[in-house]
Amino acid sequence: MRRVIVIGGGVSGLAAAWSLRGRADVTVLEAGDRIGGKLRTTPLTGVPVDEGAESLMALRPEAVELAEAVGLGGDLRDPAPGPVTLWSRGALRALPPGHVMGVPPDPAALDGTGLLSEAGLARLREEERLPAPPLPDGDPSVAEYLSGRLGREAVDRLVEPLLGGVYAGEVDRLSLRSALGPVAALAGRGGSLLAALRDRPARPPRAAVRGVAGGTGRLPEAVARASGARIVTRTAVTGLRRAGGEWRVATATGSLAADALVLALPAHAAAPLLAGLAPEAAEALAGIRHADTAVVALAFPPGTEAALPPGNGFLVPAVEGRTIKAATLLSRKWAFPPGGPCVVRASLGRAGGPPVLSASDPELVAAALGDLRAAVGPLPAPVATRVSRWAGGLPQYDTGHAARVDRARTAVAGLPSLALCGAAYEGVGVAACVASGLRAAGVAGAAAGSC
């Protein structure tokens, strides 16, 4: 069999390795001491709690289908039903159903919710009377386009918190086309955006996300086992070169040979490895910003859940000026066994916002707990806490992102048998990362097969 080396043991690289099973002899090199990247589940007071992503997007199929293929189909779980809730203007307020990333097709659905001021709601109602030419060429930011259609208040209070939950990004810099593709596609037709949203085919009633019993950290472990690949941890790649018609992969302990490579690293880590091989690709990838984030998990005494408001959690608009950007009531969302601790996760960190990783663990816990108490009311002292830090954890899909990715892929296409994948290319969610890995495996597999 042809030899393929996958550099990076996150879910993207592991998906590539799994897709190549039976077609290539695959080795996965991971610099850290574990595989899985930002999919990591560890116990807190004896309960498995995810430190990174805690669900799989179900509206696109790749992650769910991969979980089923590697034997986790029976362990997939739907979350408890509940609305998307925002902590806004001093209260928890539910978004009306039918919204598209916070944009309500019918402004009347917001009446009485308090999500927008009277002026903001009146401005939103004007959208269908505004001139609506097709979205012009170029790559406007989310705020640049949607503020003109919906008003700035609707962008800040409705759209930003949902995008913040996905990208931890800034609406003034996030690309409309890359971060809100479905909305950009509708805008490209011209006409009222709200009317176009109302005319979209109804989505079948199903959960938008699915969880894995025991935590999403089980997915990379199952994929690695099913792939049959050789997994090597604590092995950072220090250089790449072509020699004698094959790839030579340098590590601290020696050099490995391969017929094809899959570079499954964050953009900022892939760039230096490509600098001497494809300078244009390296420059494009180095230009992608990344946001630092942190997750604070708090375990409260049994019975605390009864004191919490309805729903599975809430998102926080950046204009509120709070430290947390989201809170998830994990015990309720995933129906943890009764009688155990009540576990709540708070997410912190936004691109362009105050730095979070410079704070100590006690400071982050205190900030998260203070915001939670301000949002939901009195809470007892937690019986256990944990802080997970993700330096450069989320690539930013800023304006020009698609062009940067195209430049990188075009430049890499000039190199024999090398493919890119990861959160910087197809999207930041687990399903998008899996899709990226499967695409890279197709490139590497075809290239290795032709060697």
Backbone hydrogen bonds in HBPLUS format (Angstrom, degrees):
<---DONOR---> <-ACCEPTOR-->    atom                        ^
c    i                          cat <-CA-CA->   ^        H-A-AA   ^      H-
h    n   atom  resd res      DA  || num        DHA   H-A  angle D-A-AA Bond
n    s   type  num  typ     dist DA aas  dist angle  dist       angle   num
A0025-ASP N   A0002-ARG O   2.79 MM  23  5.97 165.5  1.81 159.6 164.6     1
A0259-ASP N   A0003-ARG O   2.80 MM 256  5.21 150.1  1.89 132.2 142.0     2
A0260-ALA N   A0003-ARG O   3.17 MM 257  6.60 142.1  2.32 153.9 161.0     3
A0004-VAL N   A0025-ASP O   2.95 MM  21  6.08 166.2  1.97 145.9 148.7     4
A0027-THR N   A0004-VAL O   3.00 MM  23  6.47 153.4  2.07 157.1 165.3     5
A0005-ILE N   A0260-ALA O   3.09 MM 255  6.58 157.6  2.14 156.3 158.1     6
A0262-VAL N   A0005-ILE O   2.96 MM 257  6.34 152.9  2.04 151.8 153.2     7
A0006-VAL N   A0027-THR O   2.76 MM  21  6.09 165.4  1.78 159.5 164.7     8
A0029-LEU N   A0006-VAL O   2.83 MM  23  6.21 162.8  1.86 166.6 172.3     9
A0007-ILE N   A0262-VAL O   2.83 MM 255  6.15 167.1  1.84 172.3 175.9    10
A0264-ALA N   A0007-ILE O   2.84 MM 257  5.52 139.3  2.00 138.2 151.0    11
A0008-GLY N   A0029-LEU O   2.76 MM  21  5.75 152.7  1.83 155.2 164.5    12
A0036-GLY N   A0009-GLY O   2.79 MM  27  6.00 178.0  1.79 147.3 146.9    13
A0014-LEU N   A0010-GLY O   2.98 MM   4  6.19 162.1  2.01 156.8 162.6    14
A0015-ALA N   A0011-VAL O   2.90 MM   4  5.90 150.8  1.99 138.4 145.9    15
A0016-ALA N   A0012-SER O   3.06 MM   4  6.37 152.6  2.13 146.3 153.8    16
A0017-ALA N   A0013-GLY O   2.94 MM   4  6.24 158.8  1.98 147.2 152.9    17
A0018-TRP N   A0014-LEU O   2.86 MM   4  6.08 158.3  1.90 148.6 154.5    18
A0019-SER N   A0015-ALA O   2.94 MM   4  6.13 157.8  1.99 146.2 152.1    19
A0020-LEU N   A0016-ALA O   3.07 MM   4  6.30 137.4  2.26 144.1 155.3    20
A0020-LEU N   A0017-ALA O   3.19 MM   3  5.17 130.1  2.45  93.9 107.0    21
A0021-ARG N   A0018-TRP O   3.16 MM   3  5.31 163.5  2.19 107.6 112.7    22
A0023-ARG N   A0020-LEU O   2.92 MM   3  5.38 158.5  1.97 134.0 139.0    23
A0230-ARG N   A0026-VAL O   2.96 MM 204  6.27 171.1  1.97 153.9 153.1    24
A0028-VAL N   A0230-ARG O   2.73 MM 202  6.05 167.3  1.75 167.0 170.1    25
A0232-VAL N   A0028-VAL O   2.86 MM 204  6.02 164.7  1.88 171.8 175.8    26
A0030-GLU N   A0232-VAL O   2.88 MM 202  6.13 163.1  1.91 163.8 163.9    27
A0235-THR N   A0030-GLU O   2.92 MM 205  5.61 177.3  1.92 134.4 135.3    28
A0234-ARG N   A0032-GLY O   2.67 MM 202  4.91 163.3  1.70 150.5 147.3    29
A0039-LEU N   A0036-GLY O   2.92 MM   3  5.11 160.9  1.95 128.6 133.2    30
A0051-GLU N   A0040-ARG O   2.76 MM  11  5.55 171.6  1.76 169.8 169.7    31
A0042-THR N   A0049-VAL O   3.19 MM   7  5.63 162.2  2.22 145.3 140.4    32
A0049-VAL N   A0042-THR O   2.93 MM   7  5.63 171.6  1.93 139.0 141.5    33
A0044-LEU N   A0047-VAL O   2.77 MM   3  5.17 151.0  1.85 136.4 143.7    34
A0047-VAL N   A0044-LEU O   2.99 MM   3  5.17 165.8  2.01 112.3 116.5    35
A0056-LEU N   A0210-ARG O   2.70 MM 154  5.20 160.5  1.74 154.6 161.6    36
A0210-ARG N   A0056-LEU O   2.83 MM 154  5.20 149.1  1.93 142.8 153.1    37
A0058-ALA N   A0208-ALA O   2.72 MM 150  5.20 166.6  1.74 139.3 138.9    38
A0065-GLU N   A0061-PRO O   2.89 MM   4  5.84 168.3  1.90 169.9 173.9    39
A0066-LEU N   A0062-GLU O   2.95 MM   4  6.08 151.5  2.03 143.0 151.0    40
A0067-ALA N   A0063-ALA O   2.90 MM   4  6.13 163.1  1.92 152.0 156.5    41
A0068-GLU N   A0064-VAL O   2.97 MM   4  6.24 157.4  2.03 149.9 155.8    42
A0069-ALA N   A0065-GLU O   2.93 MM   4  6.10 152.6  2.01 142.4 150.3    43
A0070-VAL N   A0066-LEU O   3.02 MM   4  6.27 141.3  2.17 151.5 160.5    44
A0072-LEU N   A0067-ALA O   2.80 MM   5  5.11 153.9  1.87 163.8 155.0    45
A0071-GLY N   A0068-GLU O   3.25 MM   3  5.36 163.8  2.28 108.3 109.7    46
A0075-ASP N   A0072-LEU O   2.88 MM   3  5.19 149.7  1.97 110.7 120.8    47
A0076-LEU N   A0073-GLY O   3.37 MM   3  5.54 170.2  2.38 107.9 110.3    48
A0213-ALA N   A0075-ASP O   2.82 MM 138  5.22 169.0  1.83 151.6 155.3    49
A0077-ARG N   A0211-GLY O   2.77 MM 134  4.95 157.4  1.82 137.3 140.7    50
A0211-GLY N   A0077-ARG O   2.71 MM 134  4.95 165.4  1.73 151.5 154.9    51
A0080-ALA N   A0333-LYS O   2.84 MM 253  5.00 153.4  1.91 134.3 143.2    52
A0095-LEU N   A0084-VAL O   2.74 MM  11  5.59 175.2  1.75 174.5 175.2    53
A0315-LEU N   A0085-THR O   2.84 MM 230  6.30 152.7  1.92 151.0 157.5    54
A0086-LEU N   A0093-ARG O   2.80 MM   7  5.26 171.7  1.80 149.7 150.0    55
A0093-ARG N   A0086-LEU O   2.76 MM   7  5.26 167.0  1.78 155.1 159.1    56
A0087-TRP N   A0315-LEU O   2.83 MM 228  6.13 160.1  1.87 167.2 171.5    57
A0088-SER N   A0091-ALA O   2.91 MM   3  5.60 145.4  2.03 171.9 160.7    58
A0091-ALA N   A0088-SER O   3.20 MM   3  5.60 159.2  2.24 112.6 118.5    59
A0100-VAL N   A0103-VAL O   2.90 MM   3  5.02 157.7  1.95 132.9 138.0    60
A0103-VAL N   A0100-VAL O   2.99 MM   3  5.02 164.9  2.02 113.3 113.8    61
A0109-ALA N   A0106-ASP O   2.94 MM   3  5.76 159.0  1.99 126.1 131.4    62
A0110-LEU N   A0107-PRO O   2.93 MM   3  5.62 162.1  1.96 120.5 126.2    63
A0111-ASP N   A0108-ALA O   3.08 MM   3  5.39 160.2  2.12 109.7 115.9    64
A0113-THR N   A0110-LEU O   3.02 MM   3  5.44 166.7  2.04 134.5 135.5    65
A0121-LEU N   A0117-SER O   2.83 MM   4  6.04 155.7  1.89 152.6 159.1    66
A0122-ALA N   A0118-GLU O   2.90 MM   4  6.04 155.0  1.96 143.9 151.1    67
A0123-ARG N   A0119-ALA O   2.96 MM   4  6.16 153.0  2.03 143.8 151.1    68
A0124-LEU N   A0120-GLY O   3.05 MM   4  6.26 151.8  2.13 140.0 147.4    69
A0125-ARG N   A0121-LEU O   3.03 MM   4  6.30 150.8  2.11 145.8 153.2    70
A0126-GLU N   A0123-ARG O   3.14 MM   3  5.27 139.7  2.31  98.9 110.2    71
A0127-GLU N   A0124-LEU O   3.15 MM   3  5.65 162.5  2.18 113.9 119.2    72
A0129-ARG N   A0126-GLU O   2.83 MM   3  5.42 155.4  1.89 121.9 130.3    73
A0130-LEU N   A0127-GLU O   3.21 MM   3  5.38 162.1  2.25 107.6 113.0    74
A0191-GLY N   A0132-ALA O   2.76 MM  59  4.69 174.6  1.77 142.9 143.3    75
A0135-LEU N   A0187-ALA O   3.00 MM  52  5.41 147.3  2.11 119.6 126.0    76
A0176-LEU N   A0140-PRO O   3.00 MM  36  6.02 176.5  2.00 156.3 156.4    77
A0145-TYR N   A0141-SER O   3.17 MM   4  6.42 164.4  2.20 154.5 155.9    78
A0142-VAL N   A0174-LEU O   2.83 MM  32  5.84 143.1  1.97 155.9 162.4    79
A0146-LEU N   A0142-VAL O   2.91 MM   4  5.90 156.7  1.97 156.8 160.3    80
A0143-ALA N   A0171-VAL O   2.93 MM  28  5.19 162.4  1.96 139.5 134.2    81
A0147-SER N   A0143-ALA O   2.93 MM   4  5.29 151.5  2.01 131.7 139.4    82
A0148-GLY N   A0145-TYR O   3.16 MM   3  5.51 124.2  2.49 103.5 116.4    83
A0149-ARG N   A0145-TYR O   3.27 MM   4  6.64 137.6  2.46 140.6 152.5    84
A0149-ARG N   A0146-LEU O   3.14 MM   3  4.94 126.2  2.45  90.1 104.2    85
A0150-LEU N   A0146-LEU O   2.65 MM   4  5.60 171.1  1.66 159.6 162.1    86
A0151-GLY N   A0147-SER O   2.90 MM   4  4.34 137.3  2.09 111.2 122.0    87
A0155-VAL N   A0151-GLY O   3.34 MM   4  6.69 154.4  2.41 146.5 153.6    88
A0156-ASP N   A0152-ARG O   2.92 MM   4  6.19 168.3  1.93 159.8 161.8    89
A0157-ARG N   A0153-GLU O   2.83 MM   4  5.83 157.3  1.88 151.9 158.3    90
A0158-LEU N   A0154-ALA O   2.88 MM   4  5.33 147.4  1.99 135.1 142.2    91
A0159-VAL N   A0154-ALA O   3.36 MM   5  6.84 151.7  2.44 146.5 154.4    92
A0160-GLU N   A0155-VAL O   2.82 MM   5  5.91 164.6  1.84 175.7 174.8    93
A0162-LEU N   A0159-VAL O   3.15 MM   3  5.62 124.6  2.48 110.6 123.6    94
A0163-LEU N   A0159-VAL O   3.09 MM   4  6.37 167.2  2.11 161.1 165.1    95
A0164-GLY N   A0160-GLU O   2.66 MM   4  5.75 152.8  1.73 155.7 164.9    96
A0165-GLY N   A0161-PRO O   3.05 MM   4  6.16 140.1  2.21 132.6 141.4    97
A0166-VAL N   A0163-LEU O   3.06 MM   3  5.13 133.1  2.29  97.0 109.8    98
A0167-TYR N   A0163-LEU O   2.76 MM   4  5.87 168.8  1.77 170.3 168.9    99
A0168-ALA N   A0164-GLY O   2.86 MM   4  4.15 133.5  2.08 108.6 120.4   100
A0351-ALA N   A0168-ALA O   2.66 MM 183  5.90 172.5  1.66 158.9 160.8   101
A0173-ARG N   A0170-GLU O   2.89 MM   3  5.41 160.2  1.93 117.0 123.7   102
A0174-LEU N   A0170-GLU O   2.79 MM   4  5.89 152.1  1.86 161.6 170.5   103
A0399-THR N   A0173-ARG O   2.80 MM 226  6.03 135.2  2.01 168.1 173.3   104
A0175-SER N   A0397-TYR O   2.78 MM 222  6.02 177.1  1.78 151.6 151.2   105
A0179-ALA N   A0175-SER O   2.81 MM   4  5.63 162.1  1.84 149.3 155.1   106
A0180-LEU N   A0176-LEU O   2.89 MM   4  5.11 145.5  2.01 128.7 138.0   107
A0184-ALA N   A0180-LEU O   2.92 MM   4  6.17 161.2  1.95 158.2 164.5   108
A0185-ALA N   A0181-GLY O   2.86 MM   4  6.09 151.7  1.94 153.7 161.4   109
A0186-LEU N   A0182-PRO O   3.19 MM   4  6.46 153.7  2.26 141.3 147.2   110
A0187-ALA N   A0183-VAL O   2.89 MM   4  6.15 158.2  1.93 150.3 157.2   111
A0188-GLY N   A0184-ALA O   2.89 MM   4  6.07 139.5  2.06 142.4 153.1   112
A0189-ARG N   A0186-LEU O   3.11 MM   3  5.57 155.3  2.17 109.5 116.7   113
A0190-GLY N   A0187-ALA O   3.11 MM   3  5.50 150.1  2.21 110.2 118.5   114
A0196-ALA N   A0192-SER O   3.11 MM   4  6.23 152.3  2.19 135.8 143.5   115
A0197-LEU N   A0193-LEU O   2.91 MM   4  6.21 150.4  2.00 148.3 156.4   116
A0198-ARG N   A0194-LEU O   3.01 MM   4  6.33 151.3  2.09 147.0 154.6   117
A0199-ASP N   A0195-ALA O   3.08 MM   4  6.32 138.4  2.26 140.5 151.6   118
A0199-ASP N   A0196-ALA O   3.18 MM   3  5.06 126.2  2.49  90.8 104.8   119
A0200-ARG N   A0197-LEU O   3.30 MM   3  5.36 159.5  2.35 100.7 106.8   120
A0215-GLY N   A0212-VAL O   2.74 MM   3  5.17 152.6  1.81 143.8 141.6   121
A0218-ARG N   A0215-GLY O   3.19 MM   3  6.04 170.0  2.20 119.6 122.6   122
A0219-LEU N   A0216-THR O   2.93 MM   3  5.55 154.0  1.99 117.8 124.8   123
A0222-ALA N   A0218-ARG O   2.99 MM   4  6.17 157.0  2.05 150.4 156.6   124
A0223-VAL N   A0219-LEU O   2.89 MM   4  6.11 160.1  1.93 160.2 166.4   125
A0224-ALA N   A0220-PRO O   2.90 MM   4  6.00 162.3  1.93 147.8 152.4   126
A0225-ARG N   A0221-GLU O   3.10 MM   4  6.33 160.1  2.14 144.9 149.9   127
A0226-ALA N   A0222-ALA O   2.99 MM   4  6.15 165.9  2.01 148.8 152.9   128
A0227-SER N   A0223-VAL O   2.90 MM   4  5.97 136.4  2.09 145.7 157.2   129
A0238-THR N   A0250-ALA O   2.78 MM  12  5.47 159.2  1.82 139.5 146.3   130
A0250-ALA N   A0239-GLY O   2.90 MM  11  4.98 166.2  1.92 147.3 150.3   131
A0241-ARG N   A0248-ARG O   3.12 MM   7  5.36 143.4  2.26 145.4 153.8   132
A0248-ARG N   A0241-ARG O   2.80 MM   7  5.36 159.3  1.84 166.3 167.8   133
A0243-ALA N   A0246-GLU O   2.91 MM   3  5.57 166.6  1.93 162.1 166.7   134
A0246-GLU N   A0243-ALA O   3.19 MM   3  5.57 153.0  2.27 111.0 118.6   135
A0247-TRP N   A0258-ALA O   2.80 MM  11  5.07 164.8  1.82 166.6 164.0   136
A0258-ALA N   A0247-TRP O   2.98 MM  11  5.07 146.5  2.10 137.9 142.8   137
A0249-VAL N   A0256-LEU O   2.76 MM   7  5.06 167.8  1.77 154.4 158.8   138
A0256-LEU N   A0249-VAL O   2.89 MM   7  5.06 155.7  1.95 137.2 144.6   139
A0251-THR N   A0254-GLY O   2.76 MM   3  5.31 161.5  1.80 175.4 172.2   140
A0254-GLY N   A0251-THR O   3.36 MM   3  5.31 163.4  2.39 101.6 106.4   141
A0261-LEU N   A0417-SER O   2.84 MM 156  6.29 158.0  1.89 157.9 165.0   142
A0419-ALA N   A0261-LEU O   3.02 MM 158  6.39 148.8  2.12 142.2 151.6   143
A0263-LEU N   A0419-ALA O   2.77 MM 156  6.11 168.7  1.78 171.1 169.3   144
A0421-CYS N   A0263-LEU O   3.14 MM 158  6.31 151.4  2.23 146.6 140.1   145
A0269-ALA N   A0266-PRO O   2.93 MM   3  5.30 137.8  2.11 109.0 121.4   146
A0270-ALA N   A0266-PRO O   2.89 MM   4  6.15 149.6  1.98 156.7 166.7   147
A0271-ALA N   A0267-ALA O   3.04 MM   4  6.06 154.6  2.11 151.0 155.7   148
A0273-LEU N   A0270-ALA O   3.13 MM   3  5.45 123.9  2.46 107.1 121.3   149
A0274-LEU N   A0270-ALA O   3.22 MM   4  6.47 134.9  2.43 149.4 162.0   150
A0274-LEU N   A0271-ALA O   3.04 MM   3  5.28 137.2  2.23 104.8 116.8   151
A0275-ALA N   A0272-PRO O   3.40 MM   3  5.05 151.5  2.48  91.8  99.8   152
A0277-LEU N   A0274-LEU O   3.00 MM   3  5.09 138.3  2.18 103.8 116.5   153
A0278-ALA N   A0274-LEU O   2.74 MM   4  5.38 171.3  1.75 156.4 159.6   154
A0281-ALA N   A0278-ALA O   2.97 MM   3  5.38 120.4  2.34 110.2 124.7   155
A0282-ALA N   A0278-ALA O   3.02 MM   4  6.33 161.8  2.05 156.7 162.6   156
A0283-GLU N   A0279-PRO O   2.89 MM   4  6.08 159.0  1.93 148.8 154.1   157
A0284-ALA N   A0280-GLU O   3.00 MM   4  6.18 159.1  2.04 144.6 150.3   158
A0285-LEU N   A0281-ALA O   2.94 MM   4  6.16 166.6  1.96 156.4 159.6   159
A0286-ALA N   A0282-ALA O   2.90 MM   4  5.99 156.0  1.96 146.8 154.1   160
A0287-GLY N   A0283-GLU O   3.18 MM   4  6.30 127.7  2.47 136.1 147.9   161
A0287-GLY N   A0284-ALA O   3.19 MM   3  5.26 139.6  2.37  95.8 107.1   162
A0288-ILE N   A0285-LEU O   3.16 MM   3  5.57 168.7  2.17 114.9 117.4   163
A0396-GLN N   A0289-ARG O   2.83 MM 107  5.36 158.0  1.87 150.4 146.9   164
A0291-ALA N   A0394-LEU O   2.82 MM 103  5.13 159.4  1.86 140.4 145.1   165
A0394-LEU N   A0291-ALA O   3.28 MM 103  5.13 163.6  2.31 141.4 145.2   166
A0293-THR N   A0390-TRP O   3.10 MM  97  5.23 167.6  2.12 136.5 139.7   167
A0390-TRP N   A0293-THR O   2.83 MM  97  5.23 164.3  1.86 161.9 156.9   168
A0294-ALA N   A0348-LEU O   2.97 MM  54  5.19 155.9  2.03 140.7 141.6   169
A0348-LEU N   A0294-ALA O   2.90 MM  54  5.19 164.2  1.92 160.0 159.2   170
A0295-VAL N   A0388-SER O   2.83 MM  93  5.10 156.1  1.89 146.8 154.8   171
A0388-SER N   A0295-VAL O   2.85 MM  93  5.10 162.3  1.89 149.9 155.9   172
A0296-VAL N   A0346-ALA O   2.83 MM  50  5.11 165.8  1.85 156.2 159.7   173
A0346-ALA N   A0296-VAL O   2.81 MM  50  5.11 162.0  1.84 146.3 152.5   174
A0297-ALA N   A0386-ARG O   2.85 MM  89  5.16 163.5  1.87 157.3 160.8   175
A0386-ARG N   A0297-ALA O   2.93 MM  89  5.16 139.3  2.10 147.0 151.4   176
A0298-LEU N   A0344-VAL O   2.83 MM  46  5.32 164.4  1.85 161.6 166.9   177
A0344-VAL N   A0298-LEU O   2.91 MM  46  5.32 162.5  1.94 154.1 159.3   178
A0299-ALA N   A0384-ALA O   2.90 MM  85  5.20 175.9  1.90 156.3 156.4   179
A0383-VAL N   A0299-ALA O   2.69 MM  84  5.72 146.7  1.80 157.4 169.1   180
A0300-PHE N   A0342-CYS O   2.73 MM  42  4.97 172.9  1.74 146.3 148.4   181
A0342-CYS N   A0300-PHE O   2.99 MM  42  4.97 156.0  2.05 133.4 139.4   182
A0304-THR N   A0301-PRO O   3.16 MM   3  5.94 155.6  2.23 145.2 147.0   183
A0306-ALA N   A0303-GLY O   3.31 MM   3  5.91 145.3  2.44 112.3 119.1   184
A0307-ALA N   A0304-THR O   2.87 MM   3  5.53 151.0  1.95 120.2 128.6   185
A0308-LEU N   A0305-GLU O   3.00 MM   3  5.21 158.5  2.04 109.1 116.2   186
A0329-LEU N   A0312-ASN O   2.77 MM  17  5.13 165.7  1.79 130.1 134.9   187
A0314-PHE N   A0327-ALA O   2.87 MM  13  5.45 149.3  1.96 146.4 155.9   188
A0327-ALA N   A0314-PHE O   2.87 MM  13  5.45 154.8  1.93 161.1 165.2   189
A0316-VAL N   A0325-LYS O   2.97 MM   9  4.80 155.6  2.03 131.7 125.8   190
A0320-GLU N   A0317-PRO O   3.04 MM   3  5.65 162.4  2.08 115.6 121.3   191
A0321-GLY N   A0318-ALA O   2.98 MM   3  5.72 162.3  2.01 121.3 126.5   192
A0325-LYS N   A0347-SER O   2.80 MM  22  5.73 168.3  1.81 157.6 161.1   193
A0347-SER N   A0326-ALA O   2.89 MM  21  5.20 164.7  1.91 143.3 147.2   194
A0328-THR N   A0345-ARG O   2.76 MM  17  5.12 157.3  1.81 149.6 157.6   195
A0345-ARG N   A0328-THR O   2.89 MM  17  5.12 163.6  1.92 148.8 153.9   196
A0332-ARG N   A0329-LEU O   3.08 MM   3  5.64 127.0  2.38 112.2 124.4   197
A0333-LYS N   A0329-LEU O   2.89 MM   4  6.03 173.7  1.89 162.7 164.8   198
A0334-TRP N   A0330-LEU O   3.01 MM   4  5.91 169.2  2.02 154.1 155.4   199
A0331-SER N   A0343-VAL O   3.37 MM  12  5.42 159.2  2.42 144.3 144.6   200
A0336-PHE N   A0331-SER O   2.90 MM   5  4.79 158.7  1.95 134.7 141.8   201
A0335-ALA N   A0332-ARG O   3.33 MM   3  4.98 166.4  2.35  98.2 102.2   202
A0353-GLY N   A0350-ARG O   3.03 MM   3  5.12 162.1  2.06 122.5 124.4   203
A0359-ALA N   A0356-VAL O   3.24 MM   3  5.72 158.5  2.29 110.8 117.0   204
A0364-LEU N   A0360-SER O   2.99 MM   4  6.32 156.5  2.05 154.7 160.9   205
A0365-VAL N   A0361-ASP O   2.92 MM   4  6.15 163.8  1.95 160.1 164.7   206
A0366-ALA N   A0362-PRO O   2.94 MM   4  6.05 161.2  1.97 144.9 150.2   207
A0367-ALA N   A0363-GLU O   2.97 MM   4  6.14 156.5  2.02 145.2 151.5   208
A0368-ALA N   A0364-LEU O   2.94 MM   4  6.10 164.7  1.96 149.9 154.1   209
A0369-LEU N   A0365-VAL O   2.87 MM   4  6.00 166.4  1.89 153.6 157.9   210
A0370-GLY N   A0366-ALA O   2.90 MM   4  5.96 155.3  1.96 143.1 150.2   211
A0371-ASP N   A0367-ALA O   3.06 MM   4  6.28 161.8  2.10 149.1 153.1   212
A0372-LEU N   A0368-ALA O   2.93 MM   4  6.14 161.8  1.96 152.0 157.6   213
A0373-ARG N   A0369-LEU O   2.98 MM   4  6.14 163.3  2.01 150.4 154.3   214
A0374-ALA N   A0370-GLY O   3.03 MM   4  6.22 149.5  2.13 141.4 150.2   215
A0375-ALA N   A0371-ASP O   2.95 MM   4  6.17 142.0  2.10 145.3 155.6   216
A0375-ALA N   A0372-LEU O   3.13 MM   3  5.09 123.6  2.47  92.5 106.9   217
A0376-VAL N   A0372-LEU O   2.87 MM   4  6.02 168.6  1.89 161.3 163.1   218
A0377-GLY N   A0373-ARG O   2.90 MM   4  4.78 143.2  2.04 124.3 131.9   219
A0393-GLY N   A0390-TRP O   3.31 MM   3  4.92 140.5  2.48 124.3 114.2   220
A0401-HIS N   A0398-ASP O   2.91 MM   3  5.47 136.4  2.10 147.7 148.0   221
A0404-ARG N   A0400-GLY O   3.03 MM   4  6.31 153.0  2.11 149.9 157.8   222
A0404-ARG N   A0401-HIS O   3.03 MM   3  5.06 114.2  2.48  96.1 112.2   223
A0405-VAL N   A0401-HIS O   2.93 MM   4  6.26 164.3  1.95 161.4 164.9   224
A0406-ASP N   A0402-ALA O   2.90 MM   4  6.09 158.7  1.94 146.1 152.5   225
A0407-ARG N   A0403-ALA O   2.89 MM   4  6.10 156.7  1.95 147.0 153.1   226
A0408-ALA N   A0404-ARG O   2.97 MM   4  6.25 159.2  2.02 149.9 155.4   227
A0409-ARG N   A0405-VAL O   2.89 MM   4  6.12 168.6  1.90 156.7 159.5   228
A0410-THR N   A0406-ASP O   2.85 MM   4  5.92 156.9  1.90 148.4 155.3   229
A0411-ALA N   A0407-ARG O   2.98 MM   4  6.09 160.4  2.01 146.0 151.2   230
A0412-VAL N   A0408-ALA O   2.94 MM   4  6.13 158.6  1.98 149.3 155.5   231
A0413-ALA N   A0409-ARG O   2.88 MM   4  5.95 140.2  2.04 139.5 150.0   232
A0414-GLY N   A0411-ALA O   3.21 MM   3  5.65 154.2  2.29 106.0 113.3   233
A0415-LEU N   A0412-VAL O   2.82 MM   3  5.30 164.6  1.84 118.3 123.4   234
A0425-TYR N   A0422-GLY O   3.41 MM   3  6.09 173.1  2.41 122.1 122.9   235
A0433-CYS N   A0429-GLY O   2.93 MM   4  6.19 154.5  2.00 150.7 158.3   236
A0434-VAL N   A0430-VAL O   2.88 MM   4  6.15 159.6  1.92 155.0 160.3   237
A0435-ALA N   A0431-ALA O   2.95 MM   4  6.19 162.0  1.98 147.9 153.0   238
A0436-SER N   A0432-ALA O   2.93 MM   4  6.16 151.1  2.01 143.5 151.5   239
A0437-GLY N   A0433-CYS O   2.98 MM   4  6.29 155.0  2.04 148.5 154.5   240
A0438-LEU N   A0434-VAL O   2.92 MM   4  6.22 158.2  1.96 157.0 163.0   241
A0439-ARG N   A0435-ALA O   2.97 MM   4  6.17 156.2  2.03 147.3 153.8   242
A0440-ALA N   A0436-SER O   3.02 MM   4  6.26 159.8  2.06 147.0 152.4   243
A0441-ALA N   A0437-GLY O   2.93 MM   4  6.15 153.0  2.01 146.0 153.5   244
A0442-GLY N   A0438-LEU O   3.09 MM   4  6.38 146.7  2.21 141.9 149.9   245
A0442-GLY N   A0439-ARG O   3.12 MM   3  5.18 121.4  2.48  95.1 109.5   246
A0443-VAL N   A0439-ARG O   3.22 MM   4  6.64 151.3  2.31 146.7 153.7   247
A0444-ALA N   A0440-ALA O   2.84 MM   4  6.12 173.6  1.85 161.4 162.4   248
A0445-GLY N   A0441-ALA O   2.68 MM   4  5.56 157.7  1.73 144.5 152.0   249
A0446-ALA N   A0442-GLY O   3.11 MM   4  6.03 158.2  2.16 135.5 141.4   250
A0447-ALA N   A0443-VAL O   2.95 MM   4  6.12 157.1  2.01 146.4 153.5   251
A0448-ALA N   A0444-ALA O   2.73 MM   4  5.85 162.0  1.76 150.1 155.5   252
A0449-GLY N   A0445-GLY O   2.92 MM   4  5.94 153.1  1.99 140.3 148.1   253
A0450-SER N   A0447-ALA O   3.14 MM   3  5.25 140.8  2.30  97.7 108.7   254
A0451-CYS N   A0448-ALA O   3.17 MM   3  5.24 161.0  2.21 104.0 109.8   255
